[in-house]
Amino acid sequence: MSQELLRIVDNIARDKNIDRESIFVDLEEAMVSAARKHFGDLESTVVVKINRETGDISAMKDNVEIDIRQLGRIPAQTAKQVMIQKIRADERDSIYSEFVQRKGEIISGTVVRYEAGTVIVNLDHWTEGFMPKGEQIMGQTHRPGERIRCLILDVKENASQVKIILSRTHPLFIRRLFELEVPEISEKIIEIRILAREAGYRTKVAVATFDDKVDPVGACVGVRGSRIKNIVEELGGEKIDIVRWNESSQTLVANALMPAKVSEIALCFELGRATVVVDEDQLSLAIGKHGQNVRLAARLTGWDIDILTPDEYNQGIERLTKCLKTVEGADEAIVDKLIALGVISVLDLDDVGVEPLVGELGLEAGTAEALVEAAGKEVRLMAVESNKDQAEHVPDEDREAEAIESQEQEQGQQRTD
């Protein structure tokens, strides 16, 4: 019996990942509860000790030895219930302490089932993880029995269970995949400076190296794309752009907009805006499908990015120049200074305001106010022109709709006749 008890304790400790000593303490407390229930005396002192080496049990009640095995069926049932509760509590504590330390790590598991859109994944020690719908990559479905990798996003503990929240959409999931696939990243030779992701569609990753002999982009891509291919397959075909990090904001913005080629960039630090000029044939690449490329580039760089064609850029400069010529004392030099400040349109000048013109360009306050006031008038004029153009097009559309409706009615009448 003693050796069997030791084997049971060892099996529970191994299977449930619970400390062996905790199980012995739980057993002793359960037997104390059973003895008190048997004697019906809550005031008496009951002590139960289990020898950790031999498994022998000794029990005392008020310093008098008792045989714990002779307590009967009901106390034994009490001991069993107490033991189950304590082991469950120990198991819950063990799971929580283990997984809370692993937050932010990638873990592999087996898909068990779907519950109201949430994927239940079997993890280590038969522990279940929960991947809510919002943490699943859109368009991907997982079959029961399928092995998947997820990020341990959060670990929550409540009275009944430990809830391990998993994610495949979090940007950190991408970072961890790169660490697994690219040894230079895990070895700190290459660093992922920042990344921006729209899960299931596209991710942009900016990488830098601490070793000038290492090409960070090439190392992440791998020979014939072998490394990046593994990550893309894991993500179900999500596109990944790897760009070189640069301390220069202009260079970084240009890199972030790849695969589009940039002709010119004007940075307005006052507005946090980067105006990027690209040729007509690069416009769709720069913007991307549904604006995705420029949106991710903006998140990657921290700049609000405007994409313009050369014609649009020149029109903005031309209108700004004409506007400033109406202000006394304004000349071509002021226009050049404004462009250097990243102000390339009357809209920009209206947004920037007076202070940067005085502080950055050294203009007199009166001149700066006059420039901003002129820009504001031009912006209002542009708004009026835009509204007028819209108003002129609406009747044409209405007349076209009426003509189509009339034609359909005539055709319907002819069929009736």
GUVO-777455 format. One line per field, with one value per residue (C-alpha): residue number from 1; residue in one letter; x, y, z. Coordinates in steps of 0.05 Angstrom, whole numbers, plus 32768, in hexadecimal, padded with zeros to 4 digits. Layout:
BEGIN
num = [NUM/...]
residuo = [A/...]
c1 = [X/...]
c2 = [Y/...]
c3 = [Z/...]
//
This chain:
BEGIN
num = [1/2/3/4/5/6/7/8/9/10/11/12/13/14/15/16/17/18/19/20/21/22/23/24/25/26/27/28/29/30/31/32/33/34/35/36/37/38/39/40/41/42/43/44/45/46/47/48/49/50/51/52/53/54/55/56/57/58/59/60/61/62/63/64/65/66/67/68/69/70/71/72/73/74/75/76/77/78/79/80/81/82/83/84/85/86/87/88/89/90/91/92/93/94/95/96/97/98/99/100/101/102/103/104/105/106/107/108/109/110/111/112/113/114/115/116/117/118/119/120/121/122/123/124/125/126/127/128/129/130/131/132/133/134/135/136/137/138/139/140/141/142/143/144/145/146/147/148/149/150/151/152/153/154/155/156/157/158/159/160/161/162/163/164/165/166/167/168/169/170/171/172/173/174/175/176/177/178/179/180/181/182/183/184/185/186/187/188/189/190/191/192/193/194/195/196/197/198/199/200/201/202/203/204/205/206/207/208/209/210/211/212/213/214/215/216/217/218/219/220/221/222/223/224/225/226/227/228/229/230/231/232/233/234/235/236/237/238/239/240/241/242/243/244/245/246/247/248/249/250/251/252/253/254/255/256/257/258/259/260/261/262/263/264/265/266/267/268/269/270/271/272/273/274/275/276/277/278/279/280/281/282/283/284/285/286/287/288/289/290/291/292/293/294/295/296/297/298/299/300/301/302/303/304/305/306/307/308/309/310/311/312/313/314/315/316/317/318/319/320/321/322/323/324/325/326/327/328/329/330/331/332/333/334/335/336/337/338/339/340/341/342/343/344/345/346/347/348/349/350/351/352/353/354/355/356/357/358/359/360/361/362/363/364/365/366/367/368/369/370/371/372/373/374/375/376/377/378/379/380/381/382/383/384/385/386/387/388/389/390/391/392/393/394/395/396/397/398/399/400/401/402/403/404/405/406/407/408/409/410/411/412/413/414/415/416/417]
residuo = [M/S/Q/E/L/L/R/I/V/D/N/I/A/R/D/K/N/I/D/R/E/S/I/F/V/D/L/E/E/A/M/V/S/A/A/R/K/H/F/G/D/L/E/S/T/V/V/V/K/I/N/R/E/T/G/D/I/S/A/M/K/D/N/V/E/I/D/I/R/Q/L/G/R/I/P/A/Q/T/A/K/Q/V/M/I/Q/K/I/R/A/D/E/R/D/S/I/Y/S/E/F/V/Q/R/K/G/E/I/I/S/G/T/V/V/R/Y/E/A/G/T/V/I/V/N/L/D/H/W/T/E/G/F/M/P/K/G/E/Q/I/M/G/Q/T/H/R/P/G/E/R/I/R/C/L/I/L/D/V/K/E/N/A/S/Q/V/K/I/I/L/S/R/T/H/P/L/F/I/R/R/L/F/E/L/E/V/P/E/I/S/E/K/I/I/E/I/R/I/L/A/R/E/A/G/Y/R/T/K/V/A/V/A/T/F/D/D/K/V/D/P/V/G/A/C/V/G/V/R/G/S/R/I/K/N/I/V/E/E/L/G/G/E/K/I/D/I/V/R/W/N/E/S/S/Q/T/L/V/A/N/A/L/M/P/A/K/V/S/E/I/A/L/C/F/E/L/G/R/A/T/V/V/V/D/E/D/Q/L/S/L/A/I/G/K/H/G/Q/N/V/R/L/A/A/R/L/T/G/W/D/I/D/I/L/T/P/D/E/Y/N/Q/G/I/E/R/L/T/K/C/L/K/T/V/E/G/A/D/E/A/I/V/D/K/L/I/A/L/G/V/I/S/V/L/D/L/D/D/V/G/V/E/P/L/V/G/E/L/G/L/E/A/G/T/A/E/A/L/V/E/A/A/G/K/E/V/R/L/M/A/V/E/S/N/K/D/Q/A/E/H/V/P/D/E/D/R/E/A/E/A/I/E/S/Q/E/Q/E/Q/G/Q/Q/R/T/D]
c1 = [8000/8038/805E/801E/8011/8056/8049/8006/8027/805F/802D/8002/803F/8058/8015/7FFA/803E/8033/806A/806F/8072/8031/800D/8025/800D/7FCA/7FC3/7FD3/7FA0/7F6B/7F76/7F71/7F2D/7F16/7F2B/7F07/7EC8/7ECD/7ED4/7EA5/7ED3/7EEC/7F10/7F3F/7F86/7F91/7FD5/7FE4/802A/8040/8087/80A2/80D3/80A9/8062/804F/8016/8013/7FD7/7FCC/7F8E/7F9D/7FE1/7FBF/7FD1/7F97/7F91/7F7E/7F69/7F31/7F0A/7ED4/7EB5/7E98/7ED9/7EFE/7ECE/7EDB/7F25/7F1D/7EF5/7F25/7F5F/7F40/7F33/7F7A/7F9A/7F70/7F85/7FCE/7FC8/7FA8/7FE0/8015/7FF7/7FF1/8038/8054/802E/8030/807B/8073/8049/8062/807E/8069/804B/8035/7FF4/7FBE/7F7B/7F43/7F03/7EDF/7EB2/7E89/7EC1/7EF8/7F2D/7F3D/7F86/7FA4/7FE7/801A/8002/7FBD/7FB2/7F80/7F8E/7F59/7F62/7F28/7F0E/7F31/7F74/7F6C/7F87/7F4D/7F3F/7F64/7F3E/7F5B/7F46/7F42/7F84/7FAC/7FED/7FF3/8022/8006/801E/800E/7FEC/7FD1/7FC6/7F8A/7F79/7F34/7F13/7F05/7F3E/7F7A/7F69/7FA3/7F94/7FB7/7FC1/7FD9/7FC9/7FF3/8032/805C/804A/8070/80AC/80B0/80AA/80E5/810D/80FF/810F/8149/8183/81A3/8167/8168/81B3/81AA/81D1/8193/815C/8114/810D/80C2/808B/8045/8012/7FCD/7FC4/7FB4/7FC6/8009/8041/807B/80BA/80F3/8135/817A/81BD/81F4/8226/8237/824A/8203/81CB/818E/815B/817E/8187/813D/8129/815A/8178/8145/8112/8114/810D/80D7/80B2/80AB/808D/805E/8045/803A/800F/7FE6/8005/8007/8036/8074/809F/80E3/8102/8144/8140/815F/8166/8156/810B/810E/8133/8107/80C7/80E2/80F5/80B2/808C/80AF/80A3/8091/80CA/80C8/80DD/80DC/80CA/80B9/80B5/808D/80A2/806F/8036/8057/8048/8072/805E/8078/807C/8079/8072/802E/8043/8058/8019/7FF0/802C/8039/7FF1/7FE5/7FA4/7F70/7FA8/7FCA/8012/8012/7FEA/801D/8057/8039/8032/8078/8099/806C/8060/801D/802D/800D/801A/801B/802B/805D/8023/7FFE/803D/804D/8005/8009/804B/8030/7FF0/8019/8048/800F/7FEE/802D/8039/7FFB/801D/8049/8091/808B/80BC/80D7/8108/80CD/80AE/80F0/80F4/80AC/80BB/80F9/80CB/809F/8068/8057/800F/7FE0/7FBE/8000/800D/7FC7/7FD2/8018/8004/802E/805E/8089/8091/80AC/80D4/80EF/80F4/8101/80C9/80AC/806B/8043/805D/8050/8008/7FFC/8016/7FEA/7FAE/7FB8/7FBE/7F7E/7F58/7F74/7F5E/7F17/7F17/7F2D/7EF3/7EC2/7EDD/7ED9/7E91/7E80/7E9E/7E75/7E35/7E40/7E48/7E0B/7DD5/7DF9/7DF7/7DAE/7D9C/7DC0/7D9B/7D58/7D67/7D78/7D39/7D0E/7D2D/7D1F/7CD6/7CCE/7CEB/7CBC/7C81/7C94/7C97/7C52/7C35]
c2 = [8000/8030/8024/8029/806D/8085/806D/8092/80D2/80CD/80C1/80FD/8129/8115/8116/8156/817A/8185/8187/8144/8165/818B/8149/812C/816A/8166/811C/812C/8165/8139/8102/8135/814B/8103/80F5/8132/811E/80D8/80EE/8129/8153/8192/81AA/816E/8170/813F/8135/8109/80FD/80D7/80BE/80D9/809F/8063/807B/8066/808D/80A1/80C5/80E3/80FF/8128/8104/80C0/8094/8081/8053/807F/8042/8030/8071/8055/8063/80A9/80C8/80A6/80C7/8109/80FF/80EF/812E/815A/813A/8145/818E/819A/8176/819F/81DF/81C9/81B8/81FB/821F/81F6/8205/824F/8256/8231/8254/829A/8296/8282/82BD/82D6/8292/8266/8223/81E8/81C4/8199/81B5/8193/81B5/81F7/8217/8253/8267/825C/8228/81FA/81E2/81AA/81C1/81A3/8176/8170/81BA/81DD/8220/824E/8275/82A6/82B7/82FB/82D9/82AA/82BB/82CE/8299/8261/8225/81EF/81A6/817C/8157/818C/81A4/81F0/8223/825E/8297/8294/82D8/82D8/82AB/82B6/8292/828B/825F/8224/8224/8246/8265/8268/8299/8289/82B4/82AE/82F6/831C/833E/831B/82D9/82F0/8306/82C2/829C/82C4/82B3/8269/826A/829C/8289/82CD/82ED/82BD/82C8/8314/831F/833A/8361/836B/83B5/83BB/8398/83A8/8373/8369/831F/82F2/8326/8348/8357/8387/8379/83AB/8388/83A1/837F/8387/8368/838F/834E/8333/8346/8348/8344/830B/82E4/82E9/82D4/8299/8273/8274/828F/8250/8274/82A5/826E/8245/8281/8292/824A/824B/828A/826D/8297/82DA/830A/8321/835C/835F/83A4/83C0/83ED/8432/846A/849B/84A4/84B4/8473/844B/8465/8454/840E/8403/8413/83DC/83BC/8401/842F/8475/84B3/84E7/84EE/852E/8527/8558/854C/857E/8554/8510/8509/84ED/8502/84CD/84D8/849B/8493/8481/8439/8431/8450/8411/83EB/8423/8426/83DB/83B5/83DB/840A/83D2/83E0/842A/841B/83E8/8415/844D/8420/8405/844A/8472/84A6/84BA/84AB/84CF/84B2/84E3/84DF/8512/8539/853C/8551/8588/85A1/85A7/85CE/85FA/860C/8619/8647/866F/8675/868F/86C3/86E7/86F4/8732/8720/86D7/86C0/8680/8676/866E/863A/8613/8617/85FE/85C3/85B3/85B3/8580/85B2/85A4/85BD/85F2/85BB/85AC/85F6/85FE/85C1/85D5/861A/8656/863D/860F/8646/8674/8641/8616/8646/8686/86AD/86EA/86DC/870C/86EC/86A6/86B8/86D6/8697/8669/8696/8695/8649/8644/866E/8643/8603/861F/8631/85EB/85CF/85FC/85E5/859D/85A4/85C8/8590/855C/8584/8589/853E/852B/8542/851D/84DD/84E9/84F6/84B6/848E/84AC/849B/8453/844D/846B/843B/83FF/8415/841C/83D7/83BB/83DD/83C0/8379/8384/839B]
c3 = [8000/8012/7FD1/7FAA/7FCA/7FB5/7F6D/7F6B/7F85/7F52/7F19/7F2D/7F33/7EEE/7EC9/7EE9/7EEE/7F38/7F6D/7F91/7FD6/7FC8/7FBB/7FFD/8022/7FFF/8012/805B/805D/803C/8070/80A9/808C/8088/80D0/80EB/80C5/80E1/812A/8122/814D/812D/816B/8172/8156/811D/80FE/80C2/80A7/8069/8064/8022/801A/802F/8026/806E/808D/80D7/80F6/813B/815D/819B/819F/819B/815F/8131/80F5/80BB/8091/80C2/80BC/808E/804B/8056/8071/8038/8007/8029/8023/7FD9/7FCA/7FF0/7FCC/7F88/7F97/7FB0/7F75/7F45/7F69/7F67/7F1D/7F0F/7F34/7F10/7ECB/7EDB/7EF6/7EB9/7E82/7EA0/7E99/7E50/7E3B/7DF8/7DE4/7DAA/7DBD/7D93/7DA0/7D81/7D6C/7D93/7D7F/7D71/7DA6/7D8E/7D5F/7D92/7D81/7DBC/7DB8/7DE1/7DFE/7E2E/7E67/7E46/7E54/7E26/7E06/7DE9/7DA8/7DA0/7D5A/7D5C/7D67/7D2B/7CE7/7CBA/7C85/7CAA/7CC6/7CF1/7CF3/7D34/7D3B/7D15/7D34/7D37/7D55/7D7D/7DA8/7DF2/7DF6/7E3D/7E79/7EA6/7EE6/7F04/7F38/7F09/7ED6/7EB7/7E74/7E43/7E0B/7DC9/7D8B/7D44/7D30/7D62/7D45/7D7A/7D59/7D1A/7D44/7D66/7D24/7D09/7D48/7D3C/7CF1/7CF0/7D1E/7D16/7D38/7D74/7D78/7D7A/7D3A/7D18/7D3B/7D27/7D36/7D28/7D02/7CEB/7CDC/7CBF/7CD1/7C96/7C62/7C6A/7C9B/7C96/7CBF/7CC7/7CD9/7CEB/7CF8/7D2B/7CFB/7CBC/7C99/7C9F/7C70/7C9E/7C67/7C43/7C83/7C93/7C4D/7C4C/7C12/7BDA/7C0B/7C36/7C7A/7C67/7C42/7C82/7CA6/7C6D/7C6B/7CB6/7CAD/7C74/7C3C/7C5F/7C39/7C5F/7C4A/7C6B/7C67/7C80/7CBD/7CB7/7CEA/7CB2/7CAF/7C65/7C55/7C84/7C63/7C1F/7C35/7C57/7C17/7BF0/7BBF/7BA5/7B8F/7BAD/7B86/7BBD/7C07/7C2E/7C79/7CA3/7CEB/7D04/7CE8/7CEC/7CA2/7C6A/7C24/7BF4/7BA9/7B7C/7B30/7B13/7B06/7B4F/7B6D/7B75/7B92/7BC5/7BDC/7BD9/7BD7/7BFF/7C16/7C3C/7C27/7C3A/7C79/7C92/7C7E/7CA7/7CE4/7CDA/7CD6/7D03/7CCB/7CAD/7C63/7C28/7BE3/7BA9/7B5F/7B43/7B24/7B66/7B8B/7B58/7B59/7BA5/7BA1/7B6A/7B91/7BCF/7BA9/7B8A/7BCD/7BEF/7BB8/7BD0/7C13/7C16/7C25/7C10/7BDB/7BBB/7BF5/7C25/7BF8/7BF8/7C44/7C4A/7C1C/7C46/7C83/7C61/7C50/7C08/7C03/7C1E/7C46/7C69/7C77/7C94/7CC1/7CD8/7CF1/7D05/7D3B/7D10/7CDC/7D12/7D39/7D01/7CC6/7CEE/7CCD/7CEE/7D12/7CE6/7CA6/7CC1/7CD4/7C8F/7C6D/7C97/7C8D/7C41/7C43/7C6B/7C37/7BFF/7C23/7C2B/7BE1/7BCF/7BF9/7BD4/7B91/7BA6/7BBD/7B7C/7B52/7B79/7B71/7B25/7B1F/7B48/7B16/7ADE/7B07/7B19/7AD0/7ABB/7AF1/7ADA/7A92/7AA3/7ACD/7A95/7A62/7A90/7A97/7A4B/7A41/7A75/7A54/7A10/7A2D/7A4D/7A0A]
//
